[in-house]
């Protein structure tokens, strides 16, 4: 049951991330994508740190500094890499390359550093989900593949995979809220120079305030807290695959709120994504029962 609940928490986090694109569509025209990403991390980090300080539970004794810096740098790098990739090679190719590569890269890192071999169920669900992601985006715009943009997308996917791997080890030993508060506060500090490079006057408008709060508090603070809670019982590669629910949510919100339309190919992609996610949630629950049974037998 715990494995299933953890998977559902990660799924909910991905749904909240999926609101990012729709929210950005309502941002003032003068808002640069990288500036939006920077503001998002700044507000998210401040929100999480405020919660920790409010409840008085921040303890940094024996805190893993190297893992924290690695996770914070990865999250900070993800923002400019992803937004730049989308600008260079387009939303479809940039998103598919970044989000689609993250599960494979995450599993590869687990395999290299932790000698953890991927299961058949994971491969099946990941292939289904990535295929669904490709079908979902393939006809949304003319495909223009720019090598630099693709490299940046892969860099974004690798950054997210590293963040997940580094933070998962931390949430096993420290409260999830503390972990995300420290990581995102540090990430915001790393990206602070962008606040002096791009125009952020749009934040002062009522529209800008609403967009910033939604992106920072809901799509970052709350979402990554849920993601961290889910990581306590789910492997990093499984978590990143479940995160493919993000483009699924974005597509459905585009239809419901922005008046976008989806063709038959896109709906097929949505179906494959859902099947892959359901398979993974089911396998997470089964794996948790197996581990519990093994532990009881050993005892």
C-alpha positions as CSV (number, residue, x, y, z in Angstrom):
1,X,0.0,0.0,0.0
2,X,2.9,2.4,0.8
3,X,4.4,1.8,-2.6
4,X,1.1,2.6,-4.3
5,X,0.6,5.7,-2.2
6,X,4.1,7.0,-2.9
7,X,3.5,6.4,-6.6
8,X,0.3,8.4,-6.4
9,X,2.0,11.3,-4.7
10,X,4.6,11.5,-7.5
11,X,1.8,11.3,-10.0
12,X,0.0,14.2,-8.3
13,X,3.3,16.2,-8.3
14,X,3.5,15.5,-12.1
15,X,0.0,16.8,-12.5
16,X,0.9,20.0,-10.7
17,X,4.0,20.4,-12.9
18,X,1.7,19.9,-15.9
19,X,0.0,23.2,-15.1
20,X,3.2,25.1,-15.7
21,X,2.8,25.5,-19.5
22,X,-0.8,26.7,-19.2
23,X,0.1,29.1,-16.5
24,X,2.9,30.6,-18.6
25,X,0.4,31.2,-21.4
26,X,-1.3,33.6,-19.0
27,X,1.9,35.4,-18.1
28,X,2.5,39.0,-19.3
29,X,4.1,39.1,-22.8
30,X,7.2,40.8,-21.5
31,X,8.0,37.8,-19.3
32,X,11.0,35.9,-20.6
33,X,10.9,32.0,-20.1
34,X,14.2,31.9,-18.2
35,X,13.1,34.8,-16.0
36,X,9.8,32.9,-15.3
37,X,11.8,29.8,-14.3
38,X,14.1,31.8,-12.0
39,X,11.1,33.5,-10.3
40,X,9.5,30.1,-10.0
41,X,12.4,28.7,-8.1
42,X,12.9,31.8,-6.0
43,X,9.2,31.8,-4.8
44,X,9.2,28.0,-4.4
45,X,12.3,28.0,-2.3
46,X,11.1,30.9,-0.1
47,X,7.7,29.2,0.4
48,X,9.3,25.8,1.4
49,X,11.9,27.5,3.7
50,X,9.1,29.6,5.3
51,X,7.1,26.4,6.1
52,X,10.2,24.8,7.7
53,X,11.0,27.8,9.8
54,X,7.4,28.3,10.8
55,X,7.2,24.8,12.2
56,X,10.8,25.1,13.6
57,X,12.0,21.7,12.3
58,X,15.1,22.7,10.3
59,X,18.1,20.8,11.6
60,X,21.3,20.8,9.6
61,X,23.3,18.5,11.8
62,X,25.1,15.8,9.7
63,X,23.5,17.3,6.6
64,X,24.9,15.8,3.3
65,X,26.5,18.9,1.8
66,X,27.8,17.3,-1.4
67,X,24.4,15.7,-2.3
68,X,22.6,19.0,-1.5
69,X,24.9,21.0,-3.8
70,X,24.6,18.3,-6.6
71,X,20.8,18.3,-6.3
72,X,20.6,22.1,-6.2
73,X,22.9,22.6,-9.2
74,X,20.9,20.0,-11.2
75,X,17.6,21.8,-10.5
76,X,19.1,25.2,-11.2
77,X,20.6,24.0,-14.5
78,X,17.4,22.3,-15.6
79,X,15.6,25.7,-15.9
80,X,17.8,27.5,-18.5
81,X,18.6,24.2,-20.4
82,X,15.0,23.3,-20.8
83,X,13.6,26.7,-21.7
84,X,16.5,27.4,-24.1
85,X,16.0,24.0,-25.8
86,X,12.3,24.7,-26.3
87,X,13.2,28.1,-27.8
88,X,15.8,26.7,-30.2
89,X,14.2,23.5,-31.4
90,X,10.5,24.0,-30.6
91,X,8.2,22.9,-27.9
92,X,7.5,19.4,-29.3
93,X,11.1,18.2,-29.9
94,X,12.5,20.0,-26.8
95,X,9.9,18.6,-24.5
96,X,10.0,15.0,-25.9
97,X,13.8,15.0,-25.8
98,X,14.0,16.3,-22.2
99,X,11.1,14.6,-20.5
100,X,11.5,11.4,-22.6
101,X,15.2,11.0,-21.9
102,X,15.0,11.5,-18.2
103,X,13.6,8.0,-17.3
104,X,16.3,6.3,-19.4
105,X,19.1,8.4,-18.0
106,X,17.9,8.0,-14.4
107,X,17.8,4.2,-14.8
108,X,21.2,4.2,-16.4
109,X,22.6,6.2,-13.4
110,X,21.0,3.7,-11.0
111,X,22.5,0.8,-13.0
112,X,26.0,2.4,-13.0
113,X,26.2,3.6,-9.4
114,X,23.9,1.2,-7.5
115,X,24.1,-1.9,-9.7
116,X,20.3,-1.9,-9.9
117,X,19.0,-3.7,-13.0
118,X,15.8,-2.5,-14.5
119,X,12.8,-4.8,-14.4
120,X,10.8,-6.0,-17.4
121,X,7.7,-4.1,-16.1
122,X,9.7,-0.9,-15.9
123,X,11.0,-1.2,-19.4
124,X,7.5,-2.0,-20.7
125,X,5.9,1.0,-18.9
126,X,8.7,3.4,-19.8
127,X,8.6,2.4,-23.5
128,X,4.8,2.8,-23.5
129,X,5.0,6.2,-21.7
130,X,7.7,7.6,-23.9
131,X,6.0,6.4,-27.1
132,X,2.8,8.1,-25.8
133,X,4.7,11.3,-25.1
134,X,6.1,11.3,-28.7
135,X,2.7,10.7,-30.3
136,X,1.2,13.4,-28.1
137,X,3.6,16.0,-29.4
138,X,4.4,14.8,-32.9
139,X,1.7,16.7,-34.7
140,X,1.4,19.8,-32.4
141,X,3.8,21.8,-34.5
142,X,6.2,21.3,-37.5
143,X,9.2,19.3,-36.3
144,X,12.4,21.2,-36.5
145,X,15.4,19.3,-35.1
146,X,18.2,21.5,-34.1
147,X,21.3,19.6,-32.8
148,X,22.1,22.3,-30.2
149,X,18.5,22.3,-29.0
150,X,18.4,18.5,-28.7
151,X,21.7,18.5,-26.7
152,X,20.3,21.1,-24.3
153,X,17.1,19.0,-24.0
154,X,19.2,15.9,-23.1
155,X,21.1,18.1,-20.6
156,X,17.8,19.1,-19.0
157,X,16.7,15.4,-18.9
158,X,20.1,14.5,-17.3
159,X,19.8,17.3,-14.8
160,X,16.3,16.2,-13.6
161,X,17.6,12.6,-13.4
162,X,20.6,13.6,-11.2
163,X,18.3,15.8,-9.0
164,X,16.0,12.8,-8.5
165,X,18.8,10.4,-7.7
166,X,20.6,12.8,-5.3
167,X,17.5,13.9,-3.5
168,X,16.1,10.3,-3.1
169,X,19.1,9.4,-0.9
170,X,18.5,12.5,1.2
171,X,14.8,11.9,1.8
172,X,15.6,8.5,3.2
173,X,17.5,10.1,6.1
174,X,15.9,13.6,6.5
175,X,12.3,15.0,6.5
176,X,11.1,15.6,2.9
177,X,10.1,19.2,3.6
178,X,13.6,20.0,5.0
179,X,15.2,18.4,1.9
180,X,13.2,20.3,-0.7
181,X,13.4,23.6,1.3
182,X,17.2,23.5,1.4
183,X,17.7,22.3,-2.2
184,X,15.3,24.9,-3.7
185,X,16.6,27.8,-1.6
186,X,20.1,27.0,-2.8
187,X,18.9,26.5,-6.4
188,X,17.2,30.0,-6.3
189,X,20.5,31.5,-5.1
190,X,22.4,29.8,-8.0
191,X,19.9,31.4,-10.5
192,X,19.7,34.8,-8.8
193,X,22.1,36.4,-11.4
194,X,19.3,35.9,-14.0
195,X,17.2,38.4,-12.1
196,X,19.6,41.1,-13.1
197,X,19.9,40.0,-16.7
198,X,16.2,39.7,-17.7
199,X,13.4,42.2,-17.2
200,X,11.2,41.2,-14.2
201,X,9.1,44.3,-13.9
202,X,6.1,42.1,-15.1
203,X,6.1,40.5,-11.6
204,X,4.6,43.7,-10.2
205,X,1.4,43.5,-12.2
206,X,-1.6,41.7,-10.8
207,X,-1.3,39.1,-13.6
208,X,2.3,38.6,-12.9
209,X,1.7,38.1,-9.2
210,X,-0.9,35.5,-9.9
211,X,1.3,33.6,-12.3
212,X,4.3,33.8,-10.0
213,X,2.4,32.5,-7.0
214,X,0.9,29.6,-9.0
215,X,4.2,28.6,-10.5
216,X,6.2,29.1,-7.3
217,X,3.9,27.8,-4.6
218,X,1.8,25.2,-6.3
219,X,3.8,24.0,-9.4
220,X,7.1,24.1,-7.5
221,X,6.8,24.2,-3.7
222,X,3.9,21.8,-3.2
223,X,4.7,19.7,-6.3
224,X,8.3,19.0,-5.3
225,X,7.4,18.3,-1.7
226,X,4.9,15.7,-2.9
227,X,7.6,14.3,-5.3
228,X,10.1,14.1,-2.4
229,X,7.6,12.3,-0.2
230,X,7.0,9.8,-3.0
231,X,10.7,9.2,-3.4
232,X,10.9,7.7,0.1
233,X,9.3,4.5,-1.2
234,X,9.8,4.6,-5.0
235,X,13.1,4.2,-7.0
236,X,14.3,7.3,-8.8
237,X,13.9,5.8,-12.2
238,X,10.3,4.8,-11.5
239,X,9.6,8.3,-10.1
240,X,11.0,10.0,-13.3
241,X,8.9,7.7,-15.5
242,X,5.7,8.5,-13.5
243,X,6.6,12.2,-14.0
244,X,5.7,11.7,-17.7
245,X,2.2,12.5,-16.5
246,X,3.3,16.1,-16.8
247,X,2.9,16.4,-20.6
248,X,-0.3,14.4,-20.3
249,X,-1.7,17.0,-17.9
250,X,-0.4,19.9,-20.0
251,X,-2.1,18.5,-23.1
252,X,-5.5,18.1,-21.4
253,X,-5.3,21.5,-19.9
254,X,-4.5,23.0,-23.3
255,X,-7.7,21.5,-24.6
256,X,-9.9,22.5,-21.7
257,X,-8.5,26.0,-21.0
258,X,-6.6,27.2,-24.1
259,X,-9.0,25.9,-26.8
260,X,-6.4,23.6,-28.3
261,X,-7.4,20.5,-30.2
262,X,-5.9,17.0,-30.3
263,X,-6.0,14.7,-33.3
264,X,-6.3,10.9,-33.2
265,X,-2.6,10.4,-33.0
266,X,-2.4,12.6,-29.9
267,X,-5.3,10.8,-28.2
268,X,-3.5,7.5,-28.9
269,X,-0.4,8.9,-27.3
270,X,-2.5,9.9,-24.2
271,X,-3.8,6.3,-24.0
272,X,-0.3,4.8,-24.1
273,X,0.8,7.2,-21.4
274,X,-2.0,6.3,-19.2
275,X,-1.4,2.5,-19.7
276,X,2.3,2.9,-19.0
277,X,1.6,4.9,-15.8
278,X,-1.0,2.5,-14.5
279,X,1.4,-0.5,-15.1
280,X,4.1,1.3,-13.1
281,X,1.8,2.1,-10.2
282,X,0.7,-1.5,-10.1
283,X,4.3,-2.8,-10.1
284,X,5.3,-0.4,-7.4
285,X,2.6,-1.8,-5.1
286,X,3.6,-5.4,-6.0
287,X,7.3,-4.7,-5.4
288,X,6.5,-3.1,-2.0
289,X,4.6,-6.2,-0.9
290,X,7.4,-8.5,-2.1
291,X,10.0,-6.5,-0.2
292,X,7.9,-6.6,2.9
293,X,7.4,-10.3,2.6
294,X,11.2,-10.8,2.1
295,X,11.9,-8.8,5.2
296,X,9.4,-10.8,7.4
297,X,10.9,-14.0,6.1
298,X,14.5,-12.9,6.9
299,X,13.4,-11.9,10.4
